[in-house]
Amino acid sequence: MRIRSSNLKIEQKATIFAALGDPTRLMLVSKLTDKKAHSISALTDGTELSRQAITKHLTVLENVGLVSKIKYGRESLYELDPKPLKSLQDHLDIIASHWENALSSLKDFVEKES
């Protein structure tokens, strides 16, 4: 079985997974899944974090390609770019498929030995 190539290299995927490993950044991504552009103020609402802290987390997400910044007058709005997430999902699907195959082979082996 040939593994299909994805748009992102493995190093890029690892960087995105690392960025998503932070609870605050994962929360921000969750807030941005509504396909709307959000201000830093809106993203700060409901948290105990400062605007500066949120901005730092958004910069990390922007650097890995998950978030894009739109200038709207003096304000910056942030949107989620779902393409890297789709690439990660494809990668996880491949891993899940390999695990399913390995478990199926193990099951067949155990049943033959019984």
C-alpha positions in Angstrom: 0.0 0.0 0.0 1.5 3.3 -1.1 1.0 6.2 1.3 -0.3 9.2 -0.5 1.6 12.4 -0.2 0.0 15.3 1.6 0.4 19.0 1.0 2.5 19.4 4.1 5.8 17.9 4.9 6.1 15.9 8.1 8.2 18.6 9.8 5.5 21.1 9.1 2.8 18.8 10.5 4.9 18.3 13.6 5.1 22.1 14.1 1.4 22.4 13.8 0.7 19.6 16.2 3.1 21.3 18.6 1.3 24.6 18.3 -2.0 22.8 18.9 -0.5 21.1 22.0 -1.0 24.3 24.0 -4.4 24.5 25.7 -4.8 28.3 25.0 -4.0 27.9 21.3 -6.3 24.9 21.0 -9.1 27.1 22.6 -8.4 29.9 20.1 -8.6 27.5 17.2 -11.9 26.2 18.6 -13.3 29.8 18.8 -12.2 30.4 15.2 -14.0 27.4 13.8 -17.1 29.4 13.2 -15.6 30.8 9.9 -15.8 34.4 11.1 -13.0 36.9 11.6 -12.5 37.8 15.3 -10.9 40.7 17.0 -8.4 40.1 19.8 -11.0 41.6 22.2 -13.6 39.0 21.1 -11.0 36.2 21.5 -10.0 37.5 24.9 -13.6 37.4 26.2 -14.3 34.6 28.6 -10.7 34.1 29.4 -8.4 35.4 32.1 -5.7 36.2 29.6 -4.5 39.6 28.5 -4.8 40.9 25.0 -1.0 40.7 24.8 -1.0 37.0 25.8 -3.7 36.2 23.2 -1.8 38.1 20.6 1.3 36.0 21.3 -0.6 32.8 20.9 -2.3 34.0 17.7 1.2 34.8 16.3 2.3 31.2 17.0 -0.8 30.0 15.1 -0.2 32.4 12.3 3.4 31.3 12.0 2.3 27.7 11.5 -0.3 28.7 8.9 -3.4 28.0 11.0 -4.5 31.6 11.4 -4.4 34.6 9.1 -4.6 38.2 10.2 -6.7 40.8 8.4 -6.1 44.5 9.0 -9.5 46.3 9.4 -8.7 49.9 10.0 -6.6 50.0 13.1 -7.9 46.7 14.3 -6.5 43.2 13.4 -9.0 40.4 12.8 -8.1 36.8 12.9 -9.5 33.9 10.8 -8.8 30.2 10.8 -7.3 28.6 7.7 -8.6 25.0 7.8 -6.3 23.7 5.1 -3.5 22.7 7.5 -6.1 21.0 9.7 -7.3 19.0 6.7 -3.8 17.9 6.0 -3.4 16.8 9.7 -6.6 14.9 9.5 -5.4 13.1 6.4 -2.2 12.2 8.2 -4.1 10.9 11.3 -6.4 8.9 9.0 -3.3 7.2 7.5 -2.0 6.4 11.0 -5.4 5.1 12.1 -5.6 2.9 9.0 -2.1 1.4 9.8 -3.2 0.7 13.4 -6.4 -1.0 12.2 -4.4 -3.2 9.8 -1.9 -4.0 12.6 -4.6 -4.9 15.0 -6.5 -7.0 12.4 -3.2 -8.9 11.7 -2.7 -9.5 15.4 -6.2 -10.7 15.9 -5.8 -13.1 12.9 -2.5 -14.4 14.4 -4.0 -14.9 17.9 -7.1 -16.7 16.5 -4.8 -19.0 14.4 -2.8 -19.9 17.5 -5.9 -20.8 19.5 
